[in-house]
Amino acid sequence: MGVLLACLLTIGRRHRRRLAQLAERERATAAVQDTLLQNMQGLILRFQSVSHRLPEGCNERAAIEAILDQADEALAEARNRMAALRDID
């Protein structure tokens, strides 16, 4: 009976330790995701600033604005996917 109890306690400790590791991994993943999204948003804002300094009708401005549209879509998709993953929990 004592051996069984010791085994159950060991299994319980291992399970709790594994749950704690998974929770920490989720927190770290969320922090990395948030950092990436913030950095991407910062880059978008910087490119918008550059774009607005170029004359309207300029080929370079049009190219940057097309890239910015694509970046906005990518950022929105990333946010939606991350929100969906967080909602699963």
Secondary structure in CASP SS format (residue, H / E / C, confidence):
PFRMAT SS
TARGET T0000
AUTHOR 0000-0000-0000
METHOD secondary structure of the structure
MODEL  1
M C 1.00
G H 1.00
V H 1.00
L H 1.00
L H 1.00
A H 1.00
C H 1.00
L H 1.00
L H 1.00
T H 1.00
I H 1.00
G H 1.00
R H 1.00
R H 1.00
H H 1.00
R H 1.00
R H 1.00
R H 1.00
L H 1.00
A H 1.00
Q H 1.00
L H 1.00
A H 1.00
E H 1.00
R H 1.00
E H 1.00
R H 1.00
A H 1.00
T H 1.00
A H 1.00
A H 1.00
V H 1.00
Q H 1.00
D H 1.00
T H 1.00
L H 1.00
L H 1.00
Q H 1.00
N H 1.00
M H 1.00
Q H 1.00
G H 1.00
L H 1.00
I H 1.00
L H 1.00
R H 1.00
F H 1.00
Q H 1.00
S H 1.00
V H 1.00
S H 1.00
H H 1.00
R H 1.00
L C 1.00
P C 1.00
E C 1.00
G C 1.00
C C 1.00
N H 1.00
E H 1.00
R H 1.00
A H 1.00
A H 1.00
I H 1.00
E H 1.00
A H 1.00
I H 1.00
L H 1.00
D H 1.00
Q H 1.00
A H 1.00
D H 1.00
E H 1.00
A H 1.00
L H 1.00
A H 1.00
E H 1.00
A H 1.00
R H 1.00
N H 1.00
R H 1.00
M H 1.00
A H 1.00
A H 1.00
L H 1.00
R H 1.00
D H 1.00
I H 1.00
D C 1.00
END
